[in-house]
């Protein structure tokens, strides 16, 4: 296995889509076009909460170029959908529950006609007072017939009454973050002329879309096919529907292809964001620095509709104590419904918010103990064989200590205060910063999160391999989001089958069963393992066929890295040439099922495996202007085995940029349920100029059951980067800074800051 794993790594390739992406030639879903195509557009609510008194579309229907105008009364079948619970309307009928709720859709010959038609639709609303404070949600009038509580998760382990010699308490907040992917939501729906439809769409999970879509269209499942179009990033934001039902309904109504593509401002109100959080933590420890107990109350705002809120609450609860030995814990995570924008999956969902809380607490505890923050973390670092607060034993490599030590081992960067040009100082070039008022800070953070689905949710995938005439075709319905499955799957096939010509069939519900969603850092771990299995099976059949053709005892032959060889060394033939007939195999791959959590105690073997990562951040802060420059981030990242090191580094750098953005600049600002910054002019994300040098150290402890020992890495870098940057800013300023993103005014006016509100311990 080690030799074959080395072959996989040695066969690491550049991304097959890399050149066209960086040169602008990659066709994302918004580039789709078809002859006789119509454009579609959506009318959305301008209110966070209102009753719909009436909708008059008569003027819109008269707009030149308009082919169809539809409201809820025109829907063909099931009027609601939802990723886990169908609580979201295809088109609002009687009430709107957030700014952006869809009210009507139009199809026209061009976009300008669609926009004129939207302006011509007359909707009379009775505006209601929105529920926007998550702390009041459970005692407020119900936003939805299903009530205002999505889920409450309680985890209790050990002795809930035990006290530590040293106790620190903190209240923390995390703002609402947008996934900010490159390509806004878009897709093309094409009627097949037989009553069915094909949808080409930017998505993370074509089969989960298909499961929701067919009932909304009133069609049998086989009449609906969802194919992954070019995806310009996702980060969780394409788990839920966007254009899907609207484009398909319009296409079926008009019997013409319909394309829909959001502009950025519609994307901000039309898709889900990261859950904002309010958290209260209390950590107990001995005077020597050993954790005794962790208490946490976490409140998450899920917005108007359910999406993945139940699982985000569970993640926040399960990872609230951090990757540490915690013998006693009491954690309550609650996610509520409000009239704010719906929130769902985003990179590391739930664990990002919790990590900011537990790592802020570790720094506060270190200060109370007069102990180095890194040493406190090392002293309490989780190891393989330890038991989590859920009662589950960590049965896989848990290199928490190794990750921390690797992040700390990189040399610190030189100071920039002597730079006369000002480059590298907070604020950039010129006379913005006074070097004498710039302070440097160093902060550490470590986080962990589960790989794959959890809580009894079956995690499975399928893969098919066709080997014929020296070419392999892999079919697996993995949505390629930039995570690199298009590269890894080819590496695996080449190492096992020894072929250079490898095709990947389109990810489509019409070609193969589900591979699950490209989420939870699971596709390398799950679908990579399926590709490994199916290629081994094809190789085994090729060996059998070769033995039969040549009247050789199959037991005298071996498969070895792309070759069929005899045990005596007299035969060595490439697998691709061993069988003239095509060989096609499909496998179903599933991990042993996980267990649901006990509703009362939160106990259960809920997870398949985990990823660990630690980071050190170095920042310079202008004390007078509150400006921050992140100077360096170093990381020790648990990867299992890095099959494509360049791709892994790219994933780490991308995750760090998003975590850093949440630390110092990224927040969707909502006032009374209305987004005030729905553009990249006002919603800031890190650019090339903001990113510091990132130093990466792989911690490679191959995991049994993973393909050649490899884990996914996509989510973990974003966990610790937010907390590490915040810790470094605190170290530079001496301020508490309990909320992210940390803005200049939070530093300059810290003395007058109001205390944060958070749920009380129960």
Secondary structure as GFF3:
##gff-version 3
##sequence-region A 1 762
A	DSSP	alpha_helix	2	10	.	.	.	ID=ss1
A	DSSP	alpha_helix	18	22	.	.	.	ID=ss2
A	DSSP	three_ten_helix	29	31	.	.	.	ID=ss3
A	DSSP	beta_strand	38	44	.	.	.	ID=ss4
A	DSSP	beta_strand	50	56	.	.	.	ID=ss5
A	DSSP	alpha_helix	58	61	.	.	.	ID=ss6
A	DSSP	beta_strand	66	70	.	.	.	ID=ss7
A	DSSP	three_ten_helix	72	74	.	.	.	ID=ss8
A	DSSP	beta_strand	80	81	.	.	.	ID=ss9
A	DSSP	beta_strand	88	89	.	.	.	ID=ss10
A	DSSP	beta_strand	95	96	.	.	.	ID=ss11
A	DSSP	beta_strand	102	108	.	.	.	ID=ss12
A	DSSP	alpha_helix	111	120	.	.	.	ID=ss13
A	DSSP	beta_strand	122	127	.	.	.	ID=ss14
A	DSSP	three_ten_helix	134	139	.	.	.	ID=ss15
A	DSSP	beta_strand	149	157	.	.	.	ID=ss16
A	DSSP	beta_strand	166	174	.	.	.	ID=ss17
A	DSSP	beta_strand	186	191	.	.	.	ID=ss18
A	DSSP	beta_strand	197	201	.	.	.	ID=ss19
A	DSSP	alpha_helix	206	217	.	.	.	ID=ss20
A	DSSP	three_ten_helix	221	223	.	.	.	ID=ss21
A	DSSP	beta_strand	224	228	.	.	.	ID=ss22
A	DSSP	alpha_helix	244	254	.	.	.	ID=ss23
A	DSSP	beta_strand	258	261	.	.	.	ID=ss24
A	DSSP	alpha_helix	264	270	.	.	.	ID=ss25
A	DSSP	beta_strand	277	285	.	.	.	ID=ss26
A	DSSP	beta_strand	291	301	.	.	.	ID=ss27
A	DSSP	alpha_helix	309	318	.	.	.	ID=ss28
A	DSSP	beta_strand	328	336	.	.	.	ID=ss29
A	DSSP	alpha_helix	351	369	.	.	.	ID=ss30
A	DSSP	alpha_helix	373	380	.	.	.	ID=ss31
A	DSSP	alpha_helix	400	409	.	.	.	ID=ss32
A	DSSP	three_ten_helix	435	437	.	.	.	ID=ss33
A	DSSP	beta_strand	438	451	.	.	.	ID=ss34
A	DSSP	beta_strand	460	468	.	.	.	ID=ss35
A	DSSP	beta_strand	471	475	.	.	.	ID=ss36
A	DSSP	alpha_helix	485	497	.	.	.	ID=ss37
A	DSSP	beta_strand	501	504	.	.	.	ID=ss38
A	DSSP	alpha_helix	523	549	.	.	.	ID=ss39
A	DSSP	three_ten_helix	554	556	.	.	.	ID=ss40
A	DSSP	beta_strand	557	560	.	.	.	ID=ss41
A	DSSP	beta_strand	563	566	.	.	.	ID=ss42
A	DSSP	beta_strand	572	574	.	.	.	ID=ss43
A	DSSP	alpha_helix	575	578	.	.	.	ID=ss44
A	DSSP	beta_strand	583	590	.	.	.	ID=ss45
A	DSSP	beta_strand	609	622	.	.	.	ID=ss46
A	DSSP	beta_strand	628	638	.	.	.	ID=ss47
A	DSSP	alpha_helix	645	664	.	.	.	ID=ss48
A	DSSP	beta_strand	670	671	.	.	.	ID=ss49
A	DSSP	beta_strand	674	675	.	.	.	ID=ss50
A	DSSP	beta_strand	693	699	.	.	.	ID=ss51
A	DSSP	three_ten_helix	707	709	.	.	.	ID=ss52
A	DSSP	alpha_helix	716	733	.	.	.	ID=ss53
A	DSSP	beta_strand	739	740	.	.	.	ID=ss54
A	DSSP	alpha_helix	744	748	.	.	.	ID=ss55
A	DSSP	three_ten_helix	750	752	.	.	.	ID=ss56
###
